[in-house]
Amino acid sequence: GCNAEAIENVTILNCNTPIIPKGVSPNNDTLNDTFDLSNFNVSKLEIFNRYGIKVYSKLNYKNEWNGTSDDGQELPDATYYYVVEFEGGDTKTGWVYLNRKN
């Protein structure tokens, strides 16, 4: 019958930094079919191809991009680059891989 008591300090780093998906596979299998940012309060999303040409842009973005351009054309499988503007003015950039294959 021993009793012990301990106090532990836990440090949480970057708890406010959203984790943006790194892949989209719009093949209608209900897994990663869209670029889901619905929980991040996004005021604007822009997607660029490898040449720096903007292929998609949406204000008040939630969960709409499924690998198509602004005019509805299917984009080829490739790595795309994004700029996310959050409500409040913060921005985040990065890449997302588009792959339609099963």
ABEGO torsion letter per residue (X at the ends): XBBBBBBBBBBBBGAABBBBBABBBBAGAGBGABBBAAAAGBABBBBBBAAGBBABBBBGBAAABAGBBAAGBBBBBBBBBBBBBBBGGBBBBEBBBBBABX
